[in-house]
Amino acid sequence: MRFKGTPSGNTLAALRRMAYNTGMCGRFTLRAPGGVVAERFAVFDVPPFTARYNIAPSQPVAVVRLAPGEHKPRRESVWLRWGLIPAWAKDPAIGNRLINARAETAAEKPAFRAALRQRRCLLPADGFYEWRRTDKGKQPYFVRMRDDRVFAFAGLWESWQRPDHSSIESCTLLTTGPNDLIRPIHTRMPVILGPDAYEPWLDPAEQRESLSALLVPYPPDAMTAEPVDTWVNNPANDGPKCIEPQRDLFE
């Protein structure tokens, strides 16, 4: 699946590598089948997809949100482009720089504040990658729940209109400071929401003061992290090899 207006070729590869070369949270996995996602997030229209081991910026990602424009709130699952394009943007390429929103400042940032008020979403995932600086370069780590269950990143979404009135729907994920597990690896981590937080996060009636308590580091005891092969560094690589432990670090 590919969106019109998405960069291609060498430009796209460079933009995806940005997540690896900077302090962003920029790769994750969704290996679970659609039926598991549907049950976990109480949606009935999950689009078909295959297991993905190296989801990167600018790619389509599965998102759960309240269906826009409906009188009775209803959750839906849709594909959105990862990299938020604000409604006021003149060039959709700005989305390539807006794959993350800092939870501490999103309410003040022009790119995110409207979406934080009215267009919040969940990004289903079952793991993500962070890179740790070492003397030999950057070592990727795969982070997941200890029971390997599907969880949700806190996200925001927007709709941007082209001159021909067609639209691109896009999203970003929120980040916060690291918990004790992530701190030795990276200075930031995605905001992970527990199931009890799904409803208030999606509800536009809930506003900044009540949401701030949700935008905190996830409890580290429920998570695990292990080094994996640098094969995952290339966003063109996908498959189970991405999450294979790097055994030579322990030999």
Secondary structure as UniProt FT lines:
FT   TURN            4..5
FT   HELIX           9..21
FT   STRAND          28..30
FT   HELIX           34..41
FT   STRAND          52..55
FT   TURN            57..58
FT   STRAND          60..66
FT   TURN            68..69
FT   STRAND          75..82
FT   TURN            87..88
FT   HELIX           92..97
FT   STRAND          100..102
FT   TURN            103..105
FT   HELIX           106..108
FT   TURN            110..112
FT   HELIX           113..118
FT   STRAND          120..125
FT   STRAND          127..134
FT   TURN            135..136
FT   STRAND          137..145
FT   TURN            146..147
FT   STRAND          151..161
FT   TURN            163..164
FT   STRAND          167..176
FT   TURN            180..185
FT   STRAND          189..190
FT   STRAND          192..193
FT   HELIX           195..197
FT   HELIX           198..202
FT   TURN            204..205
FT   HELIX           208..211
FT   HELIX           212..214
FT   HELIX           220..222
FT   STRAND          223..228
FT   HELIX           230..233
FT   TURN            235..236
FT   HELIX           240..243
FT   HELIX           247..250
//
